[in-house]
């Protein structure tokens, strides 16, 4: 892994997201490819598995507005799976071992880092549905600013198969309602106001889309508004996202947050996030800590 530059660090803090081309070497790319396996998706009933394609079909049948030009023609799978690291050592190693945590602590300006788990994304060829613009914060049981996601593709990505887009400066916006990903519709129980119709008015916002290749990474702030295009191509789009927490993050069980799997069995509101679910993995005084 190459070192990130001062210019890239400044870009992250100013815009809420930074594209890091060729951050990862071939060994990292090979390890990511090994870690990504359909075995992760073998338990569709699990809390950590989201079949967005199936959800979109159900919403379409109910007459809900979806973010796909021809949702009835969607054929590919669109899956997300979270917190695989506790079952797959290859995923744990990517997220918790050197050098990624220390690199991200340096980027955020944090003296300590907790691992907030990971997600794997599978937008199969022909899955069509774009991912609605959203912020991560309303889905997470936490408060604070030093939380980020490191998004890394395992396949070449462009506007035809799921390219990521970010609204620059939106990490300074108020928090908005979590949505159902294939639509702007807020999830049941959301208490924040809905995001504006960004997809329908992209020229009104400062949006940057990043084509990316294996070895590249994009890091975004927990409140940065982001989404991706649908996969209308004949090739898949796989990606891995690692999530990290810094100095100012505290536990907070958020009303209307979607994922009970991100709650802790031991933490109470206001606690540091040190727990079995969200282990402390690096500090500037202790170095790396094995969870």
N, C-alpha and C positions, 0 to 999 in steps of 0.2 A: 504494500500500500504506500502510495506516495504521500508526502506531507501536503497538507492544505496550506494555502498562502494567506497572508494578511489581507489581500484584496478579496479573496473568497470569504473570509470570516466577516469582513465589513459588509460584503454583499448580503450575506445571510441576515445580519442584524438590521440592515436597512430595508430589505425587501421581504423578509420572512421566508425566503427559500433561496437555495443556491445550487446550481448545476456544477457537478464536479467531474469533468471528463477524465477518463482513464485513471480513476482513483485506485482501482483494484487491479492486481496482476493476474496472470493466467492461473496461478495456483488458487487464488480466491474464486475465480470464475468456475474452475473445476469443482471446488468444494461446494459452491452453491448449487451446481448442477446435480451433484451427488445427493445433496440434502433435500432437493425438491423431488418428492416422490408421490405418486398417487396413493400410496399407503396412508399418507396424511389425511386423505379424504375418505377413508374407508368407513368412517362412522358418521353418516350424514345426520343421525339423530342427536349428535353431541351438541352441547351449547356452543362450542367453538367453531362449528361448521355453518356457513351461510351459503345456501344455493340461491344466488341472486337471480339466475336465469329462471328457476322454478318460481321464485317469488314474483318475478316480473310477469310470468305467464298468468299467475293467479290475479295479479293486479290488473292486467289487461282484460281478463274475463270480467272483472268488476267495473270496467269502464274508466279506470284510473289513467291519467295522462302519463305516458312513458316517454323516456328520452331515447327513442329509437324511431327512425323514419318508417320502418315496416316491422313492428314487433312480432307480427304473426309469422314472419319469415325467419326468425332467429332459430338457428339449428345448433350452434355450438354451446358448450357448457360455460357458465360464468360462476366460478366458485371462489370463496374466500375461506381460509382456515386460520384460526388464531391460536397462539400459545402451544405450538408444537414442540417448543424447546425442552419441556419436561419429559417428553417421550422420545425425542430424537436427538442423540448426542451430537450429530453433525450440525444441527440447527443451534443447539446450545453453544457449541464451540464458536460458530460464526458470530453469535451475538455477544458472548461474554469474554472470550479470550482476546489477547493482544492481536492486533493493535487498534481495532475499531473503537472500543470504549474511550481510551485515552485521546484518540483523535477527535471524537465528538465532544468530550469534556473541554478540550481546547477550543473547539469551534464555539461552544455555548458560553465559555468563560466560567466553567464550574469547577469546584475543587473536589467534587465527588460525583459518582454516577451510579444510579440504579438501573437495572435492566427491566423494561416494561413489556417484555415479550416481543413477539413478532407476528407478522401475518404473511401468508403466501397467497398469491393471487393467480388465478388461472382464467384468462379470457381466451377461450378456444376460438379457432377460426370460425367465423360466421356467428359469433355470439351477439353481435350487433349493438347491444345495449351499452350506451355510454354510462359512466359513473357520474352521478349528479355532483355539481359543485357543493362542497361541504367543508366544515371545519372539523378537526378531530376532537377538539376540546369537549363538545357536548356529549360525546360518547364515552368519555373517560371519567373515572371516579377520582378526580384530583383537582387541585388548584395550583396556580403558579405559572411562570413564564418559561422556565428552563426545561421544557419538554419538547423533544423533536422526533421526527421519523426520518430514517435513512432508507430511501426507496431505490432498489437496484434491479434492473431487468436481467433476465436470463436469456432473452431473445432480443433481436434488434426491433426497435419500436419506432413507429412513425405515426402520422395522422390516420393511417388506414387500419391500424391494429391495436390502438389503445394508448395513444400518446398522452402524457401527463401535462396538465396546464395549471398555472398558479396565478392568482390575483395578487399582484405585487402590492405590498403595504397592508394587506388585509389582516396581518397579525396584530394590527392596532385597532381593528374593528371590535365592536361589542360581540359577545358570543350569540350565535343564532341556533335555531332548533336543529337537532339531528334529523336527517331525512332517511328515506328507505333506499337510497343509492340509485335505483333504476328510475326514480321519479323524484321530483322536488317535494313531494308530500312528506310532511314531518312524521316521525315515528309516533305511535300512540303514547301519550303521557308527556310529550315535550312541552316545556313551559316557556321557552324562549320564542321570540318572533322568528318567522320564517325568513330565510335568505331571499333577496330579490331574485327575479328571473334573469340570472346571469346568462344561461344558455341561449335564451331568446334575444339577448341584447349585449352580445360580447363586445361590440364596438364601444360600448359605454364604460368599459372597465379596462384597467391596465393588466391584461392577461398575457403571460408568456407561456408558450408551449415548447417543450424540450424533446426533440428526437433524441433517442439514447441507444447505446449499444452495450452489450455485456462488458463489464469493467467500469462503466460510468455509474455515478450515484447522484441522486437529488436529495437534499436534506431540507425539510420544511418544519417550521414552527407549529406548535400544537393548534394555534388559532388561524393559521394561514388557510385561506379558502382555496380549494383545489378540486380537480376532477379529471376525468380522462375521456377520450373519444371512445366510441364503440369499435369493436373488431369486425370490420367488413371485409377483411383480407382472407387469403387462403392459408395463412400461417398463424400459429398460436402466439399468445403473449403471456409469458410467465414472469413473475416478479416476486421478490422477497423484500419485506420491509422490516427493519429493526427499529425498536423504540427505546428511548433513553430518557431518564429523569435526572435533573441537576439539583443544585443547592436549595432552591426556593420552593420545590414541589412538596406539597403536603396532601395527605389522604383526605378525600371528601366524597361521601356517597351522594352522587348527584341525582336529583329527581328527574326522571324522564330519560336517564342514560340507558342505552340499549342493552348493554352486555353485563349481565350478572356475573359472568365468568371473570370480569375484571374487578370484582369486589374481593376484599381480603377477609379471611376468617379471624384475623387477630387485630387489625388496625382499627382505630377510631378516628373520627374527624379531627384534623389538626396534626396527626402523627407524621413524622418522617416516614417515607415509604419502605423502610427496611423491613422486609418480611420474606417468608418462603416464596410467596407469589411474585414479589418484585425485589429480588435480592440486590444488595449493595455489591457491586462488582469491581469498583476502582475508587481510590482516593489519592490525592496528590501526596499524602504522607505515607500511606501503606502500600501503594501500588495496586496490583491486581489481587482480587479476593475471589476464590473459587466458590461458587454457590453450591 
